[in-house]
Amino acid sequence: MWWCNLSKVTLSVIKADVGSVVGHYKPHTAMIEYAKRKLLNAEEEGLINSGYAIHCGDDIILIMTHNRGPNNPKIHGLAWDTFREITEKVSKPMKLYAAGQDLLSDAFSGNIKGLGPGVAEIEFEERKSEPVIVFAADKTEPGAWNIPLYRIFASPDNTAGLVIDPTMHEGFIFEVLDLIESKSVELKTPEDLYDLVGLIGTTNHYVIARVLRAKDREPAAVTSTTKLSLIAGRYVGKDDPVMMVRCQAGLPAVGEVLSAFAVPTLVSGWMRGSHIGPLMPVSFKKGQNVVSYFDGPPRVIAMGWQISNGKLVGVDGKEPADLFEDPFFDYSRRFASEIAIYLRTMGEFQPSRLQESEMEYTTLPSILERLKSRFRPVE
């Protein structure tokens, strides 16, 4: 039986690509406005404590706080209805590109997981001060968070608090998900560090789903782990994951979390979900969270919030801090651009293009089938 835990707050981030203007550029303004009205109505009706809607690339992101716990059917139903209504009332009438792309089934039965949209939810008791960063990425897959989370919670080269802060010194527990076998394992750092890297280094197979503080299993971070191709059995677009990281007071500082994105990592996705590209940290206030060059490169935005009495508090009402707006990250953007241009000089050759096992949901199988009769045994 479902019940509310009023002593804890739940932060739910649910995203979907339900159409965009000019290919994969970005959603129409009317789509974002529709999502904002739905969340405002839900807030006025008491379904959620607060809500915010934004886009990253061609994905709409819904950010909600409530006291209903993870996997709540009313919260998931709100997100599902929002995406379906935007598709039917806005995207399709405007003939927008890929209208309803991430809605892979009509069989909603109380949980949005497995139906296409990406979901990340974290429940916790509010501390004296509760800063949280919500990340959203476009044109990439859940494994894109592996390196940043490793840097943030396992590498003292990135996070000084792992050495200096007694609360963090005991390390963190990583819940690693096997995407293929649908199994998970918990690994503790620093003891299991080499085992952790051994798994999460294969980013298309093993992804970090959750991070807990080892001292008391306090939730520190959570990610979305939806892999669309495994649900649909074909390529229908990239997974475009989201992630939440709690900061400060016994957890990594905001600056330590952001430092993990200073040097762009190479991630899978980009054009047609079939290429390797740099993950570029971009500002959402300066209109940088759109894609253009080769439908990319892959990019990530960082929204800074305070959670106060179960509600989102931004720098200006509900407007979050734009944490990659800092001119420092101009360096990261230039670096990412140089990497992107270099990779494109390789055309359709590995490692610029994904390896064969990751191309099984694209046109490659049809090419092989067409050429099947032309292959001959080697003498």
Buried (B, 14 or more C-beta within 10 A) or exposed (E): EEEEEEEBBBBBBBBBBBBBBEEBBBBBEBBBEBBBEBBBEBBEEEBBBBBBBBBBBBBBBBBBBBBBBBBBBEBBBBBBEBBBBBBEEBBBEBEBBBBBBBBBEEEBEEBBBEBBBBBBBBBBEBBEEBBBBBBBBBBBBBBBBBBBBBBBBBBEEBBBBBEEBEEBEBBBBBBBBBBEEEEBBEBBBBEBBEBBBEBBEEBBBBBBBBBBBBBEEBBBBBBBBBBBBEBBEEBBBBBBBBBBBBBBEBBBBBEBBBBBBBBBBBBBBBBBBBBBBBBBBBBBEEEBBBBEEBBBBBBBBBBBBBBBEBBBBBEEEBBBBBBBBEEEBEEBBEBBBEBBEEBBEEEEEEEBBBEEEBBBBBEBEEEEEEEEEEEEEEE
